[in-house]
Amino acid sequence: MEVINELGRRKTAVARIYMTPGNGKITVNNRDYKEYFTTGILQYVATQAFLITDNIGKYDVKVNLDGGGINGQAEALRLAISRALVEIDENYRPALKKEGLLRRDPRMVERKKPGQPKARKRFQFSKR
């Protein structure tokens, strides 16, 4: 098996991954993923696809993360890893789909409209 290249997105975060068979090393922007994602919850989110498919320690992942915040980046990485695992073995698809890991979350920040301070907030209305 050669290198598998996949993409994951969430809000404005983009994760480009390169997955190869190995011993489970995940490198995010040339740093270890435990150093990059400091909280346990984010580390869990990043490796959730491996836990569901029972592939912990079987693949090395090199990740380029760009844009967004740390939470969106972790979820973008989760989507990219899920897509790569499905490309490796189609039998992982039902388990990942059941957990909702193959769905790209479409929620984005609503744009600011002209003539008001924020997306939905309005300036104070004065009747007189």
C-alpha positions, 0 to 999 in steps of 0.5 A: 500500500502506498501513501493515501492522501485525503482532505477533511474540513470543518468551519474554516479548518482544513486538514490534509493527511498522508497516511502510510502503514506504520506504528501509529505516529501522528504528526501534526504540522511537524509536531506530535499530535499530543503536543499540538492538541493539548487536551484529552478531549481533542486527542480523543476526537483526533484518534476517534476513527482509529478507535472505532475501526480498531486500528490504533498503532497500525498507520502513520499519519502526517497532517497539514492543518490550516485555518480555524480554531483548535476544535475545528482542526481536530474535527477536520482531522477526524473526517480526513482520517475516517475518509482514508480508512474507508479508502483502505477498507470499505468494510469500515464504512458502516461503523464510521457512518453509524458514528457520524464520522463520514459526514462533513459538518456544514455549519459555518459562521453566518456573514456580517450584513451591512448596516448592522453591527453583527450577523443578526444584531441590529442597532437600537431602534428609536421610534421618536 
